[in-house]
Amino acid sequence: MDIAEAKKRICDEVDRLAPELLDVSHRIHAHPELAFEEHHAHDLLTGVLADHGLAVQRQAYGVDTAFEARAGTGDGPLVAVVCEYDALPGIGHACGHNIIAASGLGAGLALASMAGEANARVAVVGTPAEEGGGGKELMMRQGAFSDTDAAMMVHPANHELSVFHAVAVHRVHARYTGAAAHAAAAPEKGRNALDAAVLGYNAVAALRQHIRDDERIHGVFRDGGAKPNIVPVTAATEWYVRSTNLVSLEPLKQRVVACLRAGAAAAGCEIELEWEDPAYADMNDNPTLLDRYLANLDTLGRTLAEDPGSRVVGSTDMGNVSYAVPSIHPMIKVAPDDVPIHTPAFAEYARGPAGDAAVIDGAKALAMTALDCWLDDAVLPAMQAEFAAA
């Protein structure tokens, strides 16, 4: 099969599917669902995949809102196109996961139409709880991606970017317990859990002056007491601790723990720390796979941002996948430069004309990159060699 002709055909197929893909994007955007609650998106996406003849596994890998749909036969390369579809509390699809879901769906359906002819295979993998919960890692523990040759997705942003600068992250909940008392009548009998939490917070704030430029620590208060005239008997904070990779993350976590425990000790309170499972790894983008994606993106008229300040830093459980199989996680522009992700304004663009264009172009770029894996005999060996050496 001629690769250039195959790419033209697959782009034409995405264009044919465009009305259905945009309808899916808009419907997911209109029904934002939090981590592990994405039943509407799960049912919508699996229904469309089944209607197009793909073999669909619902509630896949032990996760109620995960799925996997496959097409193709034989022992040819298996490329996984990853969909995300969870939203953020209060601001809905301000990370544009409706675009990720619809572009992954479009790439998967287009590839399914050619898989038999190419003697290759495609899997559309629905992964819940990226915004917290680590759906991909939980699925991998049950066998997801175990037979996959390459995994890819595209994430919306306010710039056209080759990579998402994803660092490792681990979330921790700190729960403080003191002793209640009347704050006016008998304050000496109390032990103020809120004071313990505030002291812990301030200790972390001091620590932040003395960490590396590529490390981040941020937290919020979850509980601060009931009434001012009752010495707070409980308080709670939640923290994200980020570093370059899982190895460098460990010593930073211990420094944060020391700060939080110091607050409890100073206020005479007890502290319980709970680290959420799983941690997120950094993103290990495969160079060969990424080069093919960028070349395909260029044919669609999209130009990468050149300003170093345009990079997006965060964390994703796609990083965990990238340490199990050659993977990429580029970012596609859907909003003006001054409208960052995780804002209400970005959520509006995720459903607007620029978001719709990203669905179609993202699906085409992913599908063409998968064709490179299927049809160019040089791609898979190069990817595998890079992955083994990483």
Secondary structure, DSSP 8 states (H G I E B T S, - for coil): --HHHHHHHHHHHHHHHHHHHHHHHHHHHHS---TT--HHHHHHHHHHHHHTT-EEEESGGG-TT-EEEEEE-TTS-EEEEEE----BTTTBSTT-HHHHHHHHHHHHHHHHHHHHHHT-EEEEEE---TTTT-HHHHHHTTTTTTT-SEEE--EEESS-BS--EE-EEEEEEEEEE-B--BTTT-GGG-B-HHHHHHHHHHHHHHHGGGS-TT-EEEEEEEE--S-TTB--SEEEEEEEEEESSHHHHHHHHHHHHHHHHHHHHHHT-EEEEEE-S--B----B-HHHHHHHHHHHHHTT------GGG--EE--THHHHHTTS-EE--EEE-S-TT--SSSHHHHHHTTSHHHHHHHHHHHHHHHHHHHHHHH-TTHHHHHHHHHHH-
